[in-house]
Amino acid sequence: MRLEGTRLTWLGHATFLVETPGNQRIVIDPWLKGNPSCPPAFHQLSQVNLILVTHGHFDHMGSAHEVALATGAPVVSNFEIATYLQQLGVASTVGMNKGGTVSFGEIQVTMVRADHSSGITREDGSIAYGGEPAGFVITLENGITVYHAGDTNVFSDMALIRELYSPDIALLPIGGHFTMSPKEAAYAVRLLQPKTVIPMHYGTFDALTGSPEAFLDLVKGEETEVVVLKPGEVYQ
């Protein structure tokens, strides 16, 4: 599909950098240093306008605090994670919940359902309550909608996400074990019917055995374009 000035860079695992037609830079689920699949050139992000965190697990919010302090970008997440980050010194947070929409200029961010968990692991190994997991539908200045599913299994209400928000691009986990495998992700494509899907959250750990090859085989015949990126590659 034509992205009309939009750029999506996969930074490995579930981390994406979205560059918008209005020159805004949005990082989703930032896990940079410590992420074995994140290219070293992206271990530090000096220019970010908005940070989105789907849930509290380290491999999704592990760099949120650092990026927020370095850039001053607001962090959008559920109320519990926003409060937790405030306690760590993050000055600008937006706590919200599923069904809510917040606007940043011409960009709109809507929080939607995900089926997962969201505990925050403290330095001593204990787990703090991290609210409920979520996904995000991001509507850009040019009207293109990007759905980042976060960590999730497939659920039938993905059909409601299609009906309500009509995502053009879906970023879906396929690794299995903690999230959808290729089998469930292929069914999610049928429910969502996006123009383009980019698989994520696979190969980072040994347990994440789902592969893009298996996913591609399962979505044969669907009208959705599948774009498989390597970490650091851009879809534009």
CORUR-V254826 format. One record per residue. N is the residue number from 1. RES is the residue in one letter. PHI is phi in whole degrees, -180 to 180 (none if undefined). BURIAL is # if it has 9 or more other ideal C-beta (glycine too) atoms within 8 Angstrom, else .. Layout:
N;RES;PHI;BURIAL
N;RES;PHI;BURIAL
This chain:
1;M;none;.
2;R;-84;.
3;L;-96;#
4;E;51;.
5;G;94;.
6;T;-89;#
7;R;-129;#
8;L;-119;#
9;T;-110;#
10;W;-86;#
11;L;-101;#
12;G;93;#
13;H;58;#
14;A;-112;#
15;T;-91;#
16;F;-129;#
17;L;-109;#
18;V;-107;#
19;E;-107;#
20;T;-98;#
21;P;-60;#
22;G;-92;#
23;N;65;.
24;Q;-98;#
25;R;-119;#
26;I;-114;#
27;V;-110;#
28;I;-111;#
29;D;49;#
30;P;-71;#
31;W;-132;#
32;L;-109;#
33;K;-63;#
34;G;91;.
35;N;-86;#
36;P;-65;.
37;S;-103;.
38;C;-86;#
39;P;-60;.
40;P;-54;.
41;A;-62;.
42;F;-108;#
43;H;-65;.
44;Q;-128;.
45;L;-114;#
46;S;-92;.
47;Q;-130;.
48;V;-141;#
49;N;-101;#
50;L;-157;#
51;I;-121;#
52;L;-116;#
53;V;-125;#
54;T;-80;#
55;H;-166;#
56;G;-87;#
57;H;-67;#
58;F;-58;.
59;D;-82;#
60;H;-129;#
61;M;-123;#
62;G;-59;#
63;S;-113;#
64;A;-62;#
65;H;-61;#
66;E;-64;#
67;V;-65;#
68;A;-64;#
69;L;-68;.
70;A;-75;#
71;T;-112;#
72;G;77;.
73;A;-70;#
74;P;-70;#
75;V;-105;#
76;V;-105;#
77;S;-160;#
78;N;-70;#
79;F;-60;#
80;E;-68;#
81;I;-68;#
82;A;-59;#
83;T;-67;#
84;Y;-60;#
85;L;-69;#
86;Q;-59;#
87;Q;-66;.
88;L;-89;.
89;G;103;.
90;V;-74;#
91;A;-76;.
92;S;-121;#
93;T;-133;#
94;V;-127;#
95;G;-88;#
96;M;-145;#
97;N;-152;#
98;K;-63;.
99;G;99;.
100;G;-83;.
101;T;-131;.
102;V;-122;#
103;S;-115;.
104;F;-129;#
105;G;63;.
106;E;-89;.
107;I;-95;#
108;Q;-117;#
109;V;-123;#
110;T;-114;#
111;M;-92;#
112;V;-128;#
113;R;-69;#
114;A;-143;#
115;D;-106;.
116;H;-167;#
117;S;-133;.
118;S;-154;#
119;G;-64;#
120;I;-103;#
121;T;-83;#
122;R;-78;.
123;E;-62;.
124;D;-85;.
125;G;92;.
126;S;-74;.
127;I;-115;.
128;A;-95;#
129;Y;-67;.
130;G;-113;#
131;G;69;#
132;E;-105;.
133;P;-70;#
134;A;-153;#
135;G;-118;#
136;F;-130;#
137;V;-109;#
138;I;-111;#
139;T;-102;#
140;L;-88;#
141;E;-60;#
142;N;-92;#
143;G;91;.
144;I;-67;#
145;T;-113;#
146;V;-117;#
147;Y;-107;#
148;H;-99;#
149;A;-77;#
150;G;65;#
151;D;-90;#
152;T;-163;#
153;N;-90;.
154;V;-68;#
155;F;-145;.
156;S;-65;.
157;D;-70;.
158;M;-59;#
159;A;-65;#
160;L;-69;.
161;I;-61;#
162;R;-62;#
163;E;-68;.
164;L;-83;.
165;Y;-122;#
166;S;45;.
167;P;-61;#
168;D;-78;#
169;I;-124;#
170;A;-115;#
171;L;-105;#
172;L;-120;#
173;P;-72;#
174;I;-134;#
175;G;-72;#
176;G;80;#
177;H;68;.
178;F;-100;#
179;T;-143;#
180;M;-58;#
181;S;-91;#
182;P;-54;#
183;K;-62;.
184;E;-69;#
185;A;-64;#
186;A;-64;#
187;Y;-68;#
188;A;-60;#
189;V;-61;#
190;R;-66;.
191;L;-74;#
192;L;-85;#
193;Q;51;.
194;P;-74;#
195;K;-71;.
196;T;-137;#
197;V;-128;#
198;I;-119;#
199;P;-73;#
200;M;-147;#
201;H;56;#
202;Y;-145;#
203;G;78;.
204;T;-70;#
205;F;-119;.
206;D;-59;.
207;A;-70;.
208;L;-90;#
209;T;-88;#
210;G;-60;#
211;S;-121;#
212;P;-64;#
213;E;-63;.
214;A;-65;#
215;F;-63;#
216;L;-58;#
217;D;-64;.
218;L;-80;#
219;V;-104;#
220;K;-57;.
221;G;93;.
222;E;-79;.
223;E;-78;.
224;T;-71;#
225;E;-79;.
226;V;-104;#
227;V;-113;.
228;V;-100;.
229;L;-106;#
230;K;-95;.
231;P;-53;#
232;G;96;#
233;E;-81;.
234;V;-117;.
235;Y;-104;#
236;Q;-149;.
